[in-house]
Amino acid sequence: MWRRGEGRFALIVLALWVLVAAISLIWTPQSLWATDGYHVWAKPSADHWLGTDGTGSDVFSWLMAGSRTNLLIVLLTVVLSAVWGLALVAAMVARHAALSNATVVAVDALISIPMVLVALILAVPLGASVTVIVIACGFGYGLNLARVARPAAVLAARSAYVESALSNGASGWRVLTSHIIPNILPVLAVQLSLSAGTAVLAESGLTYLGIGVPSGVPSWGHSLATSVKLINVFPLTVLWPGLIVTLVVVALNVFGDVLRDAIDPVSNPALRQAGAAVPAGHGDDGVDDVDGIDNDEADTAQRRAEDVSDTAAMIGRSTR
């Protein structure tokens, strides 16, 4: 990943983001609550590296503190969307036809609901909060993940090696974690990176609408919302948070693409060669460790597993 230029760009930007978020917990150039009424909308200077906003607060300090809020939102959103999406995938590939069909219909219906509408509904009982952003984004992105990952998951669930594992007593949970999820990893890498990048944009948009991060809590969206009204007069106060949001979103999307290529047998010939070099009978919870399967059947199942992995990788490529 580091050998590719775009991979280095993504890793450097994301590493700086995490580093700044950690530093902001113990230090910022100025206090977040320090205001200077005589220097509102000030230009960058030695005292205020990126200038001040309409209350005289230091823009750089607020952006530093906002980085940890946005990082928390992204992490929680990715975890929630992954858990929710994989739960839906498990139901979609269930061996009970009624459950599988009902889940597919439910996902197709729910995915049409705008995320903003979900956030507005949640804001009624919860008010403007980080919880609203996380639940609304996790709900919507989990549906997208399930819908995109379903074709590859169905191929894996209907494969010969899964049938063999089930017939030899493997539980549904073990099949899901050992066979289905590994075959949809390229899809997950792309979808979760898109979810992370879109969560940053969603935080800015929902905060601007007044149903995201509450007033007084630093975030990049809050910095944009408080300065965008005077963009024609003081454009620099909008430039800095906008530039940071753009860099982080691009880095997250590039990171997902590079990660997908690193674990994609189609894009990474070394993985294909390594998979082909694994001898029958030495797989980890694969077909060849299931009793009652001879070498010919194990070889056939291994080839089918490689075909499923390639198909899942191509599906992941199509989501770029």
Secondary structure, DSSP 4 states (H G I P E B T S, - for coil): -TTSHHHHHHHHHHHHHHHHHHHHTT--SS-TT---TTSTTPPP-SSSTT-B-TTS-BHHHHHHHHHHHHHHHHHHHHHHHHHHHHHHHHHHT-S-HHHHHHHHHHHHHHTTS-HHHHHHHHHHHH-SSHHHHHHHHHHHHHHHHHHHHHHHHHHHHTSHHHHHHHHTT--HHHHIIIIIHHHTHHHHHHHHHHHHHHHHHHHHHHHHHTSSSPTTS--HHHHHHHHGGGTTT-THHHHHHHHHHHHHHHHHHHHHHHHHHHH-TTT-HHHHHHHHHSPTT--SSSGGGSTT--HHHHHHHHHHHHHHHHHHHHHHHHT-
